[in-house]
Amino acid sequence: MTRPPASAPEATWFGERFDALVTNIGRFIRGKTEVVRLALVCMAAEGHILIDDVPGVGKTSIAKAIANSIDGSMRRIQFTPDLLPTDVTGVQIWNAEAREFEFSPGAVFGNLVLADEINRASPKTQAALLEVMEERQVTMDSVSFAVPRPFVVIATQNPVEHGGTYDLPEAQIDRFMARLHVGYPRHEAEVEILANRAAGMTAESLSPVVSVAEVQQMIDIVRRVHLSPALLGYVVTITAATRRMTELRLGVSPRGGLALTQAAQAYAAAAGRSFVTPEDVKTLAPYVLAHRMLLRPEAELSGASAESLLGSITASVPVPDQRVSY
């Protein structure tokens, strides 16, 4: 059965809840409103987030602030070399009284899962996330167990330290809706960060402002935000162009196109709109598509980057007629 498109009042309601989350998180995360908004856009689209930046800029704090602003279950997994796949997914335990195996859920069974320093775990343990990130379920001994909904993984990693780390495989990277960079704060924001910490404020000081039921309702609204056929064609033209670029060994997969449309729907709803515009797509493309593009060595040596190549594509692809788009 076809669901009705999101209405203007629903989009307004969404925008109010979204702004409440941004404001609440902003009490602790200072000077990073755009990063917070992008992370919440992904959450509202029920997409996973990879925060990739140097140590000490607040990657884990952002994830914890989001989790503490939602009245849901939060699980933190500290990825280390000795972490086992069953620590993540769960394990079957023998119940002597019932004379049968019972499933003991792992740390991944939560509404928001913080995978801290994800690249420090072995490839075998990293692979334990592949099924649950894509299908929202864990299969153990041919039996599937669904994780709670909504379900979002926020992973952090340090791009400059390679000792004792394992690069994420492309299959894993492709499951993240967006890759975000935090960056160093401005002078004024850093002063506020020091003042907050001196006053004893932490991410745990934040109180929930949105319930899990409301987050699920936000996700439902996002899925019904209008996408015109012309706009869908615009997204496919962009993603298909990456597959023909001689500078790339790997272009954007169809999953990347799906992620871009879903993120654009959430971005439009956050602005209080019930329809997506081409500008929404262009704004989000670097965050959603760049990490899915694998450059050839010679392109990297020449100074090219995924973001610059993507910029040339979006500049050359004609924008759909807005009278047709929405």
C-alpha positions, 0 to 999 in steps of 0.5 A: 500500500502506497503511503501518503506523502508528508504534509506541510504540518508534518514537515513543520513538526519534524523541523521543531523536533530537529531544532530542539535536538540541535539546541540541546546538543549545542549546549555541550558541543560548542561551535559545531552546529553544522556537524551536529545537524548533518549527524542528525540528518543521517539519524533521521534517515536511519543512516549510519555515521562515520566520524573521521578526525584527529584525536581530541576534537569531540568525535565521541562527545558528539555521539554521546550528546546525540544519544543523551538527547534521545530517550532511547537505549544507547550502547557503547562498544570500545573497539580494541584488538581483542574484541570478539565478534560475539562481543558485538553481535551476541552468543548462544548460551546453553540453558541446562534447565531448559536443555536448549541454547538461548541467545544472549544479545551483544552490545549492538542491540540498542537504538544508538550504538557508538562504535568507538575507534572502530578501526582498532578491532580486527577485520573479523570483528569489524565484519560482525557489523556488516549484516546488522548495519545493512539488514538491522538483524543478527543471524546466529545459528541460522536464526535471525534476531532483529535489533531495536528500531530505530537503529543507528551506528555512530562510529569514530576513527582516527585517520592519522594514527595507523599503528595497531589499526585495521583499515575499514574494507570498502563493504564496511565504508559503503554501509555508512550513510555519511562520513563527517569531519569535526575539525578544530573549534574557533577560538570563542567556541574553544573558550566555551568548551573549557568553561563548560568542562570547568563547570563540570558539564559533560555529555551525560548532563544533557537530558532527553528532549525527544522520545524514541517514538518521536524519532521513529515518527521523524523517520517515517516522515522522512521516508514520505518527503517528496522526491520527483522523478526528475530529481531521482534522475539527477541523483542517478546521473551524478552517481553514474558519472563517478563510475566513468571517471578515469581517476577512480578505481571505484565509483559510487554504488547504487547504495550510495544513490539510495543514501543520498536520496534518503539524506536529502529527504531528511535535510529537506524535512529539517528545513521544514519542507515536504519536498526535496530540491536539487540544492539539498542533493548538492549540499549533501553529496560530498558527505554522502558520496565522497567516502565511496569513491576510491581514487587511483594512485596516480590521481592521488599523486596529482593532488586530486581528491574525491571531493574535488572530483565530485565537485566537478561532476555536480557542476557539470550535471544540469540541474532539473527544472524546478517546476518539474522537481516539486 
